[in-house]
Amino acid sequence: MPTESQLNDGALRAYIRRKIEDGLLPLTLSKTIAIGAGSGGDCPACDQPITVEQIEYQAFGPRYGAAVRLHWGCHVLWQLECVERLRRS
Ligand SMILES: [Zn+2]
């Protein structure tokens, strides 16, 4: 179960980086975020289900209509990766 320790999880960070490179996660900064209980769907960052006991982040960016639903910890890692990539490019 994802926890705060994910923030220091280099393996997950590398996994998310690969997902961005493969186009499975958008390279964008979230403009609007809705927070709620998990809906049971799989998190696109770590492929684990977001259970009702967990916090689900619904991130909306400028370039895509549907929300990206992830664990909050996965959202942080995803956004960190996006910020670094956008800064480099
Ligand atoms: Zn996740």
PDB file of the backbone (N, CA, C, O) and the ligand in Angstrom, with CONECT records:
HET     ZN  A 101       1
ATOM      1  N   MET A   1       0.842  -1.192   0.000  1.00  0.00           N
ATOM      2  CA  MET A   1       0.000   0.000   0.000  1.00  0.00           C
ATOM      3  C   MET A   1       0.880   1.247   0.000  1.00  0.00           C
ATOM      4  O   MET A   1       1.753   1.394   0.856  1.00  0.00           O
ATOM      5  N   PRO A   2       0.656   2.122  -0.939  1.00  0.00           N
ATOM      6  CA  PRO A   2       1.520   3.322  -1.046  1.00  0.00           C
ATOM      7  C   PRO A   2       1.399   4.210   0.178  1.00  0.00           C
ATOM      8  O   PRO A   2       0.304   4.426   0.698  1.00  0.00           O
ATOM      9  N   THR A   3       2.492   4.704   0.618  1.00  0.00           N
ATOM     10  CA  THR A   3       2.519   5.573   1.792  1.00  0.00           C
ATOM     11  C   THR A   3       3.411   6.769   1.515  1.00  0.00           C
ATOM     12  O   THR A   3       3.867   6.976   0.391  1.00  0.00           O
ATOM     13  N   GLU A   4       3.653   7.550   2.550  1.00  0.00           N
ATOM     14  CA  GLU A   4       4.531   8.703   2.406  1.00  0.00           C
ATOM     15  C   GLU A   4       5.938   8.287   2.007  1.00  0.00           C
ATOM     16  O   GLU A   4       6.676   9.065   1.403  1.00  0.00           O
ATOM     17  N   SER A   5       6.307   7.052   2.350  1.00  0.00           N
ATOM     18  CA  SER A   5       7.656   6.606   2.016  1.00  0.00           C
ATOM     19  C   SER A   5       7.871   6.564   0.515  1.00  0.00           C
ATOM     20  O   SER A   5       9.009   6.516   0.049  1.00  0.00           O
ATOM     21  N   GLN A   6       6.774   6.582  -0.253  1.00  0.00           N
ATOM     22  CA  GLN A   6       6.905   6.604  -1.709  1.00  0.00           C
ATOM     23  C   GLN A   6       7.688   7.821  -2.177  1.00  0.00           C
ATOM     24  O   GLN A   6       8.333   7.786  -3.225  1.00  0.00           O
ATOM     25  N   LEU A   7       7.632   8.882  -1.409  1.00  0.00           N
ATOM     26  CA  LEU A   7       8.316  10.107  -1.816  1.00  0.00           C
ATOM     27  C   LEU A   7       9.809   9.879  -1.939  1.00  0.00           C
ATOM     28  O   LEU A   7      10.490  10.591  -2.677  1.00  0.00           O
ATOM     29  N   ASN A   8      10.323   8.889  -1.220  1.00  0.00           N
ATOM     30  CA  ASN A   8      11.741   8.586  -1.289  1.00  0.00           C
ATOM     31  C   ASN A   8      12.003   7.309  -2.083  1.00  0.00           C
ATOM     32  O   ASN A   8      13.103   6.758  -2.049  1.00  0.00           O
ATOM     33  N   ASP A   9      11.004   6.860  -2.778  1.00  0.00           N
ATOM     34  CA  ASP A   9      11.132   5.594  -3.470  1.00  0.00           C
ATOM     35  C   ASP A   9      11.674   5.822  -4.877  1.00  0.00           C
ATOM     36  O   ASP A   9      10.922   6.150  -5.795  1.00  0.00           O
ATOM     37  N   GLY A  10      12.965   5.650  -5.039  1.00  0.00           N
ATOM     38  CA  GLY A  10      13.589   5.880  -6.331  1.00  0.00           C
ATOM     39  C   GLY A  10      13.087   4.947  -7.408  1.00  0.00           C
ATOM     40  O   GLY A  10      13.028   5.316  -8.581  1.00  0.00           O
ATOM     41  N   ALA A  11      12.722   3.723  -7.009  1.00  0.00           N
ATOM     42  CA  ALA A  11      12.239   2.754  -7.986  1.00  0.00           C
ATOM     43  C   ALA A  11      10.918   3.207  -8.582  1.00  0.00           C
ATOM     44  O   ALA A  11      10.707   3.111  -9.791  1.00  0.00           O
ATOM     45  N   LEU A  12      10.034   3.698  -7.733  1.00  0.00           N
ATOM     46  CA  LEU A  12       8.741   4.172  -8.235  1.00  0.00           C
ATOM     47  C   LEU A  12       8.943   5.408  -9.102  1.00  0.00           C
ATOM     48  O   LEU A  12       8.283   5.575 -10.128  1.00  0.00           O
ATOM     49  N   ARG A  13       9.849   6.263  -8.684  1.00  0.00           N
ATOM     50  CA  ARG A  13      10.136   7.469  -9.470  1.00  0.00           C
ATOM     51  C   ARG A  13      10.612   7.081 -10.871  1.00  0.00           C
ATOM     52  O   ARG A  13      10.182   7.672 -11.861  1.00  0.00           O
ATOM     53  N   ALA A  14      11.496   6.091 -10.951  1.00  0.00           N
ATOM     54  CA  ALA A  14      12.003   5.634 -12.245  1.00  0.00           C
ATOM     55  C   ALA A  14      10.873   5.019 -13.074  1.00  0.00           C
ATOM     56  O   ALA A  14      10.828   5.181 -14.294  1.00  0.00           O
ATOM     57  N   TYR A  15       9.969   4.317 -12.404  1.00  0.00           N
ATOM     58  CA  TYR A  15       8.832   3.688 -13.067  1.00  0.00           C
ATOM     59  C   TYR A  15       7.929   4.761 -13.679  1.00  0.00           C
ATOM     60  O   TYR A  15       7.478   4.638 -14.818  1.00  0.00           O
ATOM     61  N   ILE A  16       7.676   5.813 -12.902  1.00  0.00           N
ATOM     62  CA  ILE A  16       6.832   6.904 -13.377  1.00  0.00           C
ATOM     63  C   ILE A  16       7.516   7.632 -14.536  1.00  0.00           C
ATOM     64  O   ILE A  16       6.860   8.031 -15.498  1.00  0.00           O
ATOM     65  N   ARG A  17       8.844   7.803 -14.439  1.00  0.00           N
ATOM     66  CA  ARG A  17       9.597   8.459 -15.511  1.00  0.00           C
ATOM     67  C   ARG A  17       9.429   7.691 -16.822  1.00  0.00           C
ATOM     68  O   ARG A  17       9.245   8.283 -17.885  1.00  0.00           O
ATOM     69  N   ARG A  18       9.497   6.353 -16.725  1.00  0.00           N
ATOM     70  CA  ARG A  18       9.341   5.527 -17.917  1.00  0.00           C
ATOM     71  C   ARG A  18       7.928   5.665 -18.478  1.00  0.00           C
ATOM     72  O   ARG A  18       7.736   5.687 -19.694  1.00  0.00           O
ATOM     73  N   LYS A  19       6.942   5.756 -17.590  1.00  0.00           N
ATOM     74  CA  LYS A  19       5.557   5.903 -18.049  1.00  0.00           C
ATOM     75  C   LYS A  19       5.366   7.208 -18.808  1.00  0.00           C
ATOM     76  O   LYS A  19       4.624   7.257 -19.789  1.00  0.00           O
ATOM     77  N   ILE A  20       6.030   8.259 -18.360  1.00  0.00           N
ATOM     78  CA  ILE A  20       5.943   9.536 -19.072  1.00  0.00           C
ATOM     79  C   ILE A  20       6.604   9.393 -20.447  1.00  0.00           C
ATOM     80  O   ILE A  20       6.072   9.862 -21.453  1.00  0.00           O
ATOM     81  N   GLU A  21       7.764   8.742 -20.475  1.00  0.00           N
ATOM     82  CA  GLU A  21       8.475   8.555 -21.745  1.00  0.00           C
ATOM     83  C   GLU A  21       7.657   7.723 -22.720  1.00  0.00           C
ATOM     84  O   GLU A  21       7.700   7.955 -23.928  1.00  0.00           O
ATOM     85  N   ASP A  22       6.913   6.759 -22.201  1.00  0.00           N
ATOM     86  CA  ASP A  22       6.090   5.901 -23.051  1.00  0.00           C
ATOM     87  C   ASP A  22       4.733   6.525 -23.370  1.00  0.00           C
ATOM     88  O   ASP A  22       3.930   5.933 -24.091  1.00  0.00           O
ATOM     89  N   GLY A  23       4.479   7.706 -22.838  1.00  0.00           N
ATOM     90  CA  GLY A  23       3.224   8.378 -23.120  1.00  0.00           C
ATOM     91  C   GLY A  23       2.046   7.853 -22.323  1.00  0.00           C
ATOM     92  O   GLY A  23       0.896   8.165 -22.629  1.00  0.00           O
ATOM     93  N   LEU A  24       2.328   7.055 -21.296  1.00  0.00           N
ATOM     94  CA  LEU A  24       1.238   6.489 -20.490  1.00  0.00           C
ATOM     95  C   LEU A  24       0.785   7.461 -19.403  1.00  0.00           C
ATOM     96  O   LEU A  24      -0.318   7.343 -18.871  1.00  0.00           O
ATOM     97  N   LEU A  25       1.642   8.410 -19.084  1.00  0.00           N
ATOM     98  CA  LEU A  25       1.268   9.497 -18.185  1.00  0.00           C
ATOM     99  C   LEU A  25       1.551  10.801 -18.921  1.00  0.00           C
ATOM    100  O   LEU A  25       2.597  10.926 -19.557  1.00  0.00           O
ATOM    101  N   PRO A  26       0.653  11.765 -18.852  1.00  0.00           N
ATOM    102  CA  PRO A  26       0.885  13.024 -19.561  1.00  0.00           C
ATOM    103  C   PRO A  26       2.021  13.823 -18.927  1.00  0.00           C
ATOM    104  O   PRO A  26       2.214  13.806 -17.711  1.00  0.00           O
ATOM    105  N   LEU A  27       2.769  14.523 -19.786  1.00  0.00           N
ATOM    106  CA  LEU A  27       3.803  15.428 -19.293  1.00  0.00           C
ATOM    107  C   LEU A  27       3.160  16.793 -19.178  1.00  0.00           C
ATOM    108  O   LEU A  27       3.172  17.584 -20.121  1.00  0.00           O
ATOM    109  N   THR A  28       2.605  17.057 -18.024  1.00  0.00           N
ATOM    110  CA  THR A  28       1.898  18.311 -17.833  1.00  0.00           C
ATOM    111  C   THR A  28       1.823  18.614 -16.343  1.00  0.00           C
ATOM    112  O   THR A  28       1.910  17.714 -15.508  1.00  0.00           O
ATOM    113  N   LEU A  29       1.663  19.864 -16.029  1.00  0.00           N
ATOM    114  CA  LEU A  29       1.501  20.238 -14.630  1.00  0.00           C
ATOM    115  C   LEU A  29       0.015  20.313 -14.320  1.00  0.00           C
ATOM    116  O   LEU A  29      -0.757  20.868 -15.102  1.00  0.00           O
ATOM    117  N   SER A  30      -0.384  19.766 -13.196  1.00  0.00           N
ATOM    118  CA  SER A  30      -1.804  19.817 -12.863  1.00  0.00           C
ATOM    119  C   SER A  30      -2.209  21.236 -12.519  1.00  0.00           C
ATOM    120  O   SER A  30      -1.567  21.910 -11.714  1.00  0.00           O
ATOM    121  N   LYS A  31      -3.278  21.671 -13.142  1.00  0.00           N
ATOM    122  CA  LYS A  31      -3.781  23.026 -12.913  1.00  0.00           C
ATOM    123  C   LYS A  31      -4.832  23.019 -11.815  1.00  0.00           C
ATOM    124  O   LYS A  31      -4.912  23.936 -10.998  1.00  0.00           O
ATOM    125  N   THR A  32      -5.621  21.982 -11.815  1.00  0.00           N
ATOM    126  CA  THR A  32      -6.683  21.866 -10.830  1.00  0.00           C
ATOM    127  C   THR A  32      -6.633  20.466 -10.242  1.00  0.00           C
ATOM    128  O   THR A  32      -6.431  19.490 -10.964  1.00  0.00           O
ATOM    129  N   ILE A  33      -6.812  20.371  -8.951  1.00  0.00           N
ATOM    130  CA  ILE A  33      -6.768  19.073  -8.303  1.00  0.00           C
ATOM    131  C   ILE A  33      -8.009  18.910  -7.444  1.00  0.00           C
ATOM    132  O   ILE A  33      -8.355  19.786  -6.651  1.00  0.00           O
ATOM    133  N   ALA A  34      -8.664  17.792  -7.612  1.00  0.00           N
ATOM    134  CA  ALA A  34      -9.759  17.431  -6.724  1.00  0.00           C
ATOM    135  C   ALA A  34      -9.273  16.262  -5.870  1.00  0.00           C
ATOM    136  O   ALA A  34      -8.567  15.378  -6.355  1.00  0.00           O
ATOM    137  N   ILE A  35      -9.651  16.267  -4.617  1.00  0.00           N
ATOM    138  CA  ILE A  35      -9.203  15.231  -3.702  1.00  0.00           C
ATOM    139  C   ILE A  35     -10.421  14.507  -3.140  1.00  0.00           C
ATOM    140  O   ILE A  35     -11.394  15.129  -2.713  1.00  0.00           O
ATOM    141  N   GLY A  36     -10.343  13.188  -3.151  1.00  0.00           N
ATOM    142  CA  GLY A  36     -11.457  12.426  -2.610  1.00  0.00           C
ATOM    143  C   GLY A  36     -11.003  11.053  -2.174  1.00  0.00           C
ATOM    144  O   GLY A  36      -9.813  10.740  -2.197  1.00  0.00           O
ATOM    145  N   ALA A  37     -11.952  10.246  -1.781  1.00  0.00           N
ATOM    146  CA  ALA A  37     -11.642   8.867  -1.409  1.00  0.00           C
ATOM    147  C   ALA A  37     -11.382   8.067  -2.674  1.00  0.00           C
ATOM    148  O   ALA A  37     -11.913   8.380  -3.739  1.00  0.00           O
ATOM    149  N   GLY A  38     -10.576   7.049  -2.550  1.00  0.00           N
ATOM    150  CA  GLY A  38     -10.249   6.210  -3.690  1.00  0.00           C
ATOM    151  C   GLY A  38     -11.489   5.600  -4.310  1.00  0.00           C
ATOM    152  O   GLY A  38     -12.452   5.283  -3.610  1.00  0.00           O
ATOM    153  N   SER A  39     -11.467   5.433  -5.631  1.00  0.00           N
ATOM    154  CA  SER A  39     -12.622   4.896  -6.337  1.00  0.00           C
ATOM    155  C   SER A  39     -12.424   3.432  -6.710  1.00  0.00           C
ATOM    156  O   SER A  39     -13.282   2.835  -7.360  1.00  0.00           O
ATOM    157  N   GLY A  40     -11.286   2.845  -6.297  1.00  0.00           N
ATOM    158  CA  GLY A  40     -11.059   1.434  -6.572  1.00  0.00           C
ATOM    159  C   GLY A  40     -10.368   1.162  -7.895  1.00  0.00           C
ATOM    160  O   GLY A  40      -9.989   0.027  -8.180  1.00  0.00           O
ATOM    161  N   GLY A  41     -10.203   2.205  -8.707  1.00  0.00           N
ATOM    162  CA  GLY A  41      -9.528   2.033  -9.998  1.00  0.00           C
ATOM    163  C   GLY A  41      -8.024   1.947  -9.813  1.00  0.00           C
ATOM    164  O   GLY A  41      -7.492   2.284  -8.754  1.00  0.00           O
ATOM    165  N   ASP A  42      -7.346   1.492 -10.857  1.00  0.00           N
ATOM    166  CA  ASP A  42      -5.888   1.383 -10.791  1.00  0.00           C
ATOM    167  C   ASP A  42      -5.245   2.747 -10.978  1.00  0.00           C
ATOM    168  O   ASP A  42      -5.667   3.540 -11.820  1.00  0.00           O
ATOM    169  N   CYS A  43      -4.234   3.002 -10.194  1.00  0.00           N
ATOM    170  CA  CYS A  43      -3.448   4.222 -10.317  1.00  0.00           C
ATOM    171  C   CYS A  43      -2.554   4.082 -11.554  1.00  0.00           C
ATOM    172  O   CYS A  43      -1.836   3.090 -11.680  1.00  0.00           O
ATOM    173  N   PRO A  44      -2.587   5.065 -12.476  1.00  0.00           N
ATOM    174  CA  PRO A  44      -1.785   4.930 -13.697  1.00  0.00           C
ATOM    175  C   PRO A  44      -0.288   5.080 -13.452  1.00  0.00           C
ATOM    176  O   PRO A  44       0.513   4.798 -14.343  1.00  0.00           O
ATOM    177  N   ALA A  45       0.097   5.516 -12.266  1.00  0.00           N
ATOM    178  CA  ALA A  45       1.524   5.694 -11.971  1.00  0.00           C
ATOM    179  C   ALA A  45       2.151   4.411 -11.433  1.00  0.00           C
ATOM    180  O   ALA A  45       3.234   4.018 -11.867  1.00  0.00           O
ATOM    181  N   CYS A  46       1.465   3.751 -10.477  1.00  0.00           N
ATOM    182  CA  CYS A  46       2.064   2.575  -9.839  1.00  0.00           C
ATOM    183  C   CYS A  46       1.297   1.296 -10.164  1.00  0.00           C
ATOM    184  O   CYS A  46       1.715   0.214  -9.752  1.00  0.00           O
ATOM    185  N   ASP A  47       0.196   1.391 -10.886  1.00  0.00           N
ATOM    186  CA  ASP A  47      -0.618   0.243 -11.292  1.00  0.00           C
ATOM    187  C   ASP A  47      -1.283  -0.480 -10.127  1.00  0.00           C
ATOM    188  O   ASP A  47      -1.770  -1.599 -10.291  1.00  0.00           O
ATOM    189  N   GLN A  48      -1.309   0.141  -8.964  1.00  0.00           N
ATOM    190  CA  GLN A  48      -1.991  -0.462  -7.823  1.00  0.00           C
ATOM    191  C   GLN A  48      -3.364   0.193  -7.675  1.00  0.00           C
ATOM    192  O   GLN A  48      -3.514   1.377  -7.978  1.00  0.00           O
ATOM    193  N   PRO A  49      -4.369  -0.559  -7.215  1.00  0.00           N
ATOM    194  CA  PRO A  49      -5.685   0.057  -7.036  1.00  0.00           C
ATOM    195  C   PRO A  49      -5.668   1.124  -5.944  1.00  0.00           C
ATOM    196  O   PRO A  49      -4.949   1.015  -4.951  1.00  0.00           O
ATOM    197  N   ILE A  50      -6.476   2.151  -6.156  1.00  0.00           N
ATOM    198  CA  ILE A  50      -6.646   3.197  -5.141  1.00  0.00           C
ATOM    199  C   ILE A  50      -7.889   2.807  -4.346  1.00  0.00           C
ATOM    200  O   ILE A  50      -9.013   2.966  -4.821  1.00  0.00           O
ATOM    201  N   THR A  51      -7.683   2.303  -3.155  1.00  0.00           N
ATOM    202  CA  THR A  51      -8.805   1.789  -2.371  1.00  0.00           C
ATOM    203  C   THR A  51      -9.541   2.928  -1.679  1.00  0.00           C
ATOM    204  O   THR A  51      -9.045   4.052  -1.601  1.00  0.00           O
ATOM    205  N   VAL A  52     -10.724   2.619  -1.184  1.00  0.00           N
ATOM    206  CA  VAL A  52     -11.549   3.660  -0.558  1.00  0.00           C
ATOM    207  C   VAL A  52     -10.885   4.232   0.694  1.00  0.00           C
ATOM    208  O   VAL A  52     -11.191   5.352   1.105  1.00  0.00           O
ATOM    209  N   GLU A  53      -9.966   3.457   1.305  1.00  0.00           N
ATOM    210  CA  GLU A  53      -9.285   3.964   2.500  1.00  0.00           C
ATOM    211  C   GLU A  53      -8.190   4.956   2.124  1.00  0.00           C
ATOM    212  O   GLU A  53      -7.662   5.657   2.987  1.00  0.00           O
ATOM    213  N   GLN A  54      -7.848   5.016   0.841  1.00  0.00           N
ATOM    214  CA  GLN A  54      -6.747   5.877   0.421  1.00  0.00           C
ATOM    215  C   GLN A  54      -7.271   7.175  -0.191  1.00  0.00           C
ATOM    216  O   GLN A  54      -8.420   7.271  -0.623  1.00  0.00           O
ATOM    217  N   ILE A  55      -6.389   8.161  -0.209  1.00  0.00           N
ATOM    218  CA  ILE A  55      -6.744   9.447  -0.798  1.00  0.00           C
ATOM    219  C   ILE A  55      -6.438   9.414  -2.289  1.00  0.00           C
ATOM    220  O   ILE A  55      -5.342   9.034  -2.702  1.00  0.00           O
ATOM    221  N   GLU A  56      -7.404   9.812  -3.077  1.00  0.00           N
ATOM    222  CA  GLU A  56      -7.243   9.840  -4.526  1.00  0.00           C
ATOM    223  C   GLU A  56      -7.152  11.290  -4.992  1.00  0.00           C
ATOM    224  O   GLU A  56      -7.987  12.127  -4.650  1.00  0.00           O
ATOM    225  N   TYR A  57      -6.117  11.560  -5.779  1.00  0.00           N
ATOM    226  CA  TYR A  57      -5.963  12.880  -6.382  1.00  0.00           C
ATOM    227  C   TYR A  57      -6.499  12.818  -7.800  1.00  0.00           C
ATOM    228  O   TYR A  57      -6.132  11.931  -8.570  1.00  0.00           O
ATOM    229  N   GLN A  58      -7.351  13.743  -8.139  1.00  0.00           N
ATOM    230  CA  GLN A  58      -7.827  13.853  -9.518  1.00  0.00           C
ATOM    231  C   GLN A  58      -7.221  15.124 -10.083  1.00  0.00           C
ATOM    232  O   GLN A  58      -7.615  16.237  -9.734  1.00  0.00           O
ATOM    233  N   ALA A  59      -6.248  14.927 -10.970  1.00  0.00           N
ATOM    234  CA  ALA A  59      -5.486  16.054 -11.495  1.00  0.00           C
ATOM    235  C   ALA A  59      -5.981  16.429 -12.881  1.00  0.00           C
ATOM    236  O   ALA A  59      -6.095  15.580 -13.766  1.00  0.00           O
ATOM    237  N   PHE A  60      -6.271  17.693 -13.057  1.00  0.00           N
ATOM    238  CA  PHE A  60      -6.713  18.214 -14.352  1.00  0.00           C
ATOM    239  C   PHE A  60      -5.649  19.160 -14.884  1.00  0.00           C
ATOM    240  O   PHE A  60      -5.227  20.091 -14.199  1.00  0.00           O
ATOM    241  N   GLY A  61      -5.227  18.910 -16.105  1.00  0.00           N
ATOM    242  CA  GLY A  61      -4.253  19.776 -16.745  1.00  0.00           C
ATOM    243  C   GLY A  61      -4.882  20.512 -17.907  1.00  0.00           C
ATOM    244  O   GLY A  61      -6.052  20.293 -18.219  1.00  0.00           O
ATOM    245  N   PRO A  62      -4.120  21.385 -18.554  1.00  0.00           N
ATOM    246  CA  PRO A  62      -4.666  22.189 -19.647  1.00  0.00           C
ATOM    247  C   PRO A  62      -4.860  21.396 -20.934  1.00  0.00           C
ATOM    248  O   PRO A  62      -5.659  21.796 -21.780  1.00  0.00           O
ATOM    249  N   ARG A  63      -4.144  20.272 -21.106  1.00  0.00           N
ATOM    250  CA  ARG A  63      -4.128  19.612 -22.405  1.00  0.00           C
ATOM    251  C   ARG A  63      -4.980  18.358 -22.462  1.00  0.00           C
ATOM    252  O   ARG A  63      -5.074  17.749 -23.527  1.00  0.00           O
ATOM    253  N   TYR A  64      -5.594  17.949 -21.390  1.00  0.00           N
ATOM    254  CA  TYR A  64      -6.399  16.735 -21.453  1.00  0.00           C
ATOM    255  C   TYR A  64      -7.671  16.958 -20.676  1.00  0.00           C
ATOM    256  O   TYR A  64      -7.687  17.659 -19.664  1.00  0.00           O
ATOM    257  N   GLY A  65      -8.737  16.355 -21.159  1.00  0.00           N
ATOM    258  CA  GLY A  65     -10.037  16.605 -20.570  1.00  0.00           C
ATOM    259  C   GLY A  65     -10.307  15.798 -19.323  1.00  0.00           C
ATOM    260  O   GLY A  65     -10.771  16.331 -18.316  1.00  0.00           O
ATOM    261  N   ALA A  66     -10.015  14.502 -19.391  1.00  0.00           N
ATOM    262  CA  ALA A  66     -10.337  13.649 -18.257  1.00  0.00           C
ATOM    263  C   ALA A  66      -9.297  13.806 -17.156  1.00  0.00           C
ATOM    264  O   ALA A  66      -8.127  14.087 -17.419  1.00  0.00           O
ATOM    265  N   ALA A  67      -9.738  13.621 -15.936  1.00  0.00           N
ATOM    266  CA  ALA A  67      -8.813  13.710 -14.814  1.00  0.00           C
ATOM    267  C   ALA A  67      -7.889  12.498 -14.791  1.00  0.00           C
ATOM    268  O   ALA A  67      -8.281  11.393 -15.168  1.00  0.00           O
ATOM    269  N   VAL A  68      -6.662  12.720 -14.345  1.00  0.00           N
ATOM    270  CA  VAL A  68      -5.751  11.619 -14.059  1.00  0.00           C
ATOM    271  C   VAL A  68      -5.924  11.315 -12.582  1.00  0.00           C
ATOM    272  O   VAL A  68      -5.705  12.181 -11.735  1.00  0.00           O
ATOM    273  N   ARG A  69      -6.320  10.082 -12.269  1.00  0.00           N
ATOM    274  CA  ARG A  69      -6.589   9.716 -10.878  1.00  0.00           C
ATOM    275  C   ARG A  69      -5.430   8.910 -10.330  1.00  0.00           C
ATOM    276  O   ARG A  69      -5.140   7.818 -10.819  1.00  0.00           O
ATOM    277  N   LEU A  70      -4.774   9.439  -9.325  1.00  0.00           N
ATOM    278  CA  LEU A  70      -3.633   8.733  -8.747  1.00  0.00           C
ATOM    279  C   LEU A  70      -3.626   8.832  -7.225  1.00  0.00           C
ATOM    280  O   LEU A  70      -4.344   9.634  -6.627  1.00  0.00           O
ATOM    281  N   HIS A  71      -2.783   7.983  -6.615  1.00  0.00           N
ATOM    282  CA  HIS A  71      -2.518   8.136  -5.184  1.00  0.00           C
ATOM    283  C   HIS A  71      -1.851   9.487  -4.976  1.00  0.00           C
ATOM    284  O   HIS A  71      -1.179   9.993  -5.874  1.00  0.00           O
ATOM    285  N   TRP A  72      -2.031  10.070  -3.805  1.00  0.00           N
ATOM    286  CA  TRP A  72      -1.431  11.393  -3.620  1.00  0.00           C
ATOM    287  C   TRP A  72       0.089  11.317  -3.709  1.00  0.00           C
ATOM    288  O   TRP A  72       0.725  12.222  -4.249  1.00  0.00           O
ATOM    289  N   GLY A  73       0.670  10.249  -3.184  1.00  0.00           N
ATOM    290  CA  GLY A  73       2.123  10.111  -3.248  1.00  0.00           C
ATOM    291  C   GLY A  73       2.605   9.967  -4.690  1.00  0.00           C
ATOM    292  O   GLY A  73       3.647  10.506  -5.062  1.00  0.00           O
ATOM    293  N   CYS A  74       1.842   9.240  -5.491  1.00  0.00           N
ATOM    294  CA  CYS A  74       2.194   9.071  -6.903  1.00  0.00           C
ATOM    295  C   CYS A  74       2.050  10.397  -7.634  1.00  0.00           C
ATOM    296  O   CYS A  74       2.837  10.711  -8.527  1.00  0.00           O
ATOM    297  N   HIS A  75       1.043  11.171  -7.252  1.00  0.00           N
ATOM    298  CA  HIS A  75       0.845  12.474  -7.869  1.00  0.00           C
ATOM    299  C   HIS A  75       2.056  13.371  -7.623  1.00  0.00           C
ATOM    300  O   HIS A  75       2.507  14.075  -8.526  1.00  0.00           O
ATOM    301  N   VAL A  76       2.577  13.341  -6.401  1.00  0.00           N
ATOM    302  CA  VAL A  76       3.742  14.167  -6.074  1.00  0.00           C
ATOM    303  C   VAL A  76       4.933  13.765  -6.943  1.00  0.00           C
ATOM    304  O   VAL A  76       5.596  14.626  -7.522  1.00  0.00           O
ATOM    305  N   LEU A  77       5.207  12.466  -7.037  1.00  0.00           N
ATOM    306  CA  LEU A  77       6.350  11.995  -7.823  1.00  0.00           C
ATOM    307  C   LEU A  77       6.168  12.334  -9.308  1.00  0.00           C
ATOM    308  O   LEU A  77       7.112  12.747  -9.981  1.00  0.00           O
ATOM    309  N   TRP A  78       4.962  12.156  -9.798  1.00  0.00           N
ATOM    310  CA  TRP A  78       4.657  12.452 -11.199  1.00  0.00           C
ATOM    311  C   TRP A  78       4.902  13.942 -11.484  1.00  0.00           C
ATOM    312  O   TRP A  78       5.513  14.304 -12.489  1.00  0.00           O
ATOM    313  N   GLN A  79       4.416  14.784 -10.582  1.00  0.00           N
ATOM    314  CA  GLN A  79       4.585  16.218 -10.808  1.00  0.00           C
ATOM    315  C   GLN A  79       6.046  16.650 -10.676  1.00  0.00           C
ATOM    316  O   GLN A  79       6.507  17.521 -11.414  1.00  0.00           O
ATOM    317  N   LEU A  80       6.773  16.042  -9.738  1.00  0.00           N
ATOM    318  CA  LEU A  80       8.196  16.341  -9.613  1.00  0.00           C
ATOM    319  C   LEU A  80       8.913  16.025 -10.924  1.00  0.00           C
ATOM    320  O   LEU A  80       9.751  16.794 -11.396  1.00  0.00           O
ATOM    321  N   GLU A  81       8.570  14.893 -11.489  1.00  0.00           N
ATOM    322  CA  GLU A  81       9.195  14.462 -12.733  1.00  0.00           C
ATOM    323  C   GLU A  81       8.830  15.422 -13.873  1.00  0.00           C
ATOM    324  O   GLU A  81       9.681  15.773 -14.691  1.00  0.00           O
ATOM    325  N   CYS A  82       7.576  15.837 -13.920  1.00  0.00           N
ATOM    326  CA  CYS A  82       7.125  16.761 -14.969  1.00  0.00           C
ATOM    327  C   CYS A  82       7.836  18.100 -14.841  1.00  0.00           C
ATOM    328  O   CYS A  82       8.274  18.669 -15.841  1.00  0.00           O
ATOM    329  N   VAL A  83       7.955  18.603 -13.628  1.00  0.00           N
ATOM    330  CA  VAL A  83       8.613  19.897 -13.416  1.00  0.00           C
ATOM    331  C   VAL A  83      10.052  19.843 -13.906  1.00  0.00           C
ATOM    332  O   VAL A  83      10.516  20.755 -14.590  1.00  0.00           O
ATOM    333  N   GLU A  84      10.761  18.766 -13.553  1.00  0.00           N
ATOM    334  CA  GLU A  84      12.158  18.643 -13.970  1.00  0.00           C
ATOM    335  C   GLU A  84      12.288  18.554 -15.485  1.00  0.00           C
ATOM    336  O   GLU A  84      13.179  19.159 -16.081  1.00  0.00           O
ATOM    337  N   ARG A  85      11.382  17.786 -16.101  1.00  0.00           N
ATOM    338  CA  ARG A  85      11.459  17.635 -17.562  1.00  0.00           C
ATOM    339  C   ARG A  85      11.115  18.933 -18.274  1.00  0.00           C
ATOM    340  O   ARG A  85      11.769  19.300 -19.251  1.00  0.00           O
ATOM    341  N   LEU A  86      10.109  19.618 -17.799  1.00  0.00           N
ATOM    342  CA  LEU A  86       9.701  20.862 -18.469  1.00  0.00           C
ATOM    343  C   LEU A  86      10.776  21.932 -18.287  1.00  0.00           C
ATOM    344  O   LEU A  86      10.964  22.788 -19.152  1.00  0.00           O
ATOM    345  N   ARG A  87      11.475  21.877 -17.162  1.00  0.00           N
ATOM    346  CA  ARG A  87      12.539  22.841 -16.912  1.00  0.00           C
ATOM    347  C   ARG A  87      13.732  22.580 -17.849  1.00  0.00           C
ATOM    348  O   ARG A  87      14.393  23.511 -18.307  1.00  0.00           O
ATOM    349  N   ARG A  88      13.987  21.289 -18.122  1.00  0.00           N
ATOM    350  CA  ARG A  88      15.118  20.941 -18.996  1.00  0.00           C
ATOM    351  C   ARG A  88      14.845  21.264 -20.450  1.00  0.00           C
ATOM    352  O   ARG A  88      15.761  21.592 -21.204  1.00  0.00           O
ATOM    353  N   SER A  89      13.570  21.172 -20.847  1.00  0.00           N
ATOM    354  CA  SER A  89      13.258  21.316 -22.269  1.00  0.00           C
ATOM    355  C   SER A  89      13.096  22.767 -22.680  1.00  0.00           C
ATOM    356  O   SER A  89      12.831  23.052 -23.848  1.00  0.00           O
TER     357      SER A  89
HETATM  358 ZN    ZN A 101      -0.188   5.032  -7.265  1.00  0.00          ZN2+
END
